[in-house]
Amino acid sequence: MGKMQRQKGARWERDVVNRLKAIGFTDAKRGFQMRGGAAECPDVSAGPFHIECKVGKKPPIRTALETAVTTCPKGMVPVAVIKEDRREPYIVMPLEDFEDLIKEWRERGE
């Protein structure tokens, strides 16, 4: 991966952190980053979310989600935040985790 791609990825991770902080996740932060990646460290963590970030022309969505799932500690929710060039960002997560979030939200009566 070239320097420009690493910088683009780092900017996207910082953007995700800032977006999460703006909606109340004051604990949102980038994970410890090193060349080659750290298997146990998410790109971004915020509350219960273990987040893998990908940005680019054709980001590897399946790989991002698999990385989030396989590196996610017990009790956290794995999520991939994807930003394709010139498109709106979106998230990908396991359906079972999404269902658990909905159940919890409903139990709170919101």
WOVENVEN-V74791 format. One record per residue. RES is the residue in one small letter. OMEGA is omega in whole degrees, -180 to 180 (* if undefined). BURIAL is b if it has 9 or more other ideal C-beta (glycine too) atoms within 8 Angstrom, else e. D_FIRST is the distance of its C-alpha to the first C-alpha in Angstrom with 2 decimals. Layout:
res,omega,burial,d_first
RES,OMEGA,BURIAL,D_FIRST
RES,OMEGA,BURIAL,D_FIRST
This chain:
res,omega,burial,d_first
m,-179,e,0.00
g,-178,e,3.77
k,-178,e,6.78
m,179,e,8.31
q,177,b,6.33
r,180,b,6.83
q,178,e,10.25
k,178,b,10.98
g,179,b,10.52
a,177,b,12.65
r,-180,e,15.14
w,178,b,15.55
e,178,b,16.27
r,178,b,18.73
d,179,e,20.26
v,178,b,20.86
v,-179,b,22.49
n,178,e,24.64
r,179,e,25.70
l,177,b,26.75
k,-179,b,28.63
a,179,e,30.39
i,171,e,31.85
g,177,e,33.07
f,-176,b,30.41
t,180,e,31.02
d,-179,e,29.24
a,179,b,25.86
k,174,e,23.10
r,176,e,19.43
g,176,b,18.87
f,-176,e,18.05
q,174,b,14.32
m,-179,e,12.73
r,-178,e,9.53
g,177,e,9.44
g,176,e,11.78
a,-173,e,15.54
a,-175,e,17.37
e,-173,e,20.42
c,178,b,19.11
p,173,b,18.58
d,-180,b,16.30
v,172,b,19.73
s,180,b,23.27
a,-179,b,26.42
g,-179,e,29.83
p,-172,e,29.74
f,177,b,26.30
h,-165,b,23.23
i,172,b,20.46
e,-178,b,16.98
c,176,b,15.35
k,179,b,13.19
v,177,b,12.94
g,-179,b,12.22
k,178,e,14.17
k,-178,e,14.48
p,-178,b,13.21
p,-174,e,13.97
i,-179,b,17.27
r,179,e,18.85
t,179,e,15.99
a,-180,b,15.93
l,179,b,19.70
e,177,e,19.86
t,179,b,17.66
a,-178,b,19.93
v,-175,b,22.99
t,-180,e,22.32
t,-175,b,21.41
c,176,b,24.10
p,178,e,27.11
k,179,e,30.56
g,178,e,32.11
m,-178,b,28.99
v,179,b,27.80
p,-179,b,24.33
v,171,b,22.87
a,177,b,19.72
v,-172,b,19.48
i,176,b,17.90
k,174,b,17.57
e,-179,b,17.24
d,177,e,17.15
r,177,e,20.78
r,178,e,22.16
e,178,e,23.70
p,178,e,21.79
y,178,e,23.25
i,175,e,23.32
v,178,b,23.48
m,177,b,25.47
p,-179,e,27.73
l,-179,e,31.10
e,178,e,33.04
d,177,b,31.43
f,178,b,32.15
e,178,e,35.72
d,177,b,36.12
l,179,b,35.08
i,178,e,37.60
k,180,e,40.31
e,179,e,39.81
w,180,e,39.91
r,179,e,43.10
e,177,e,44.72
r,178,e,44.36
g,-179,e,46.29
e,*,e,43.88
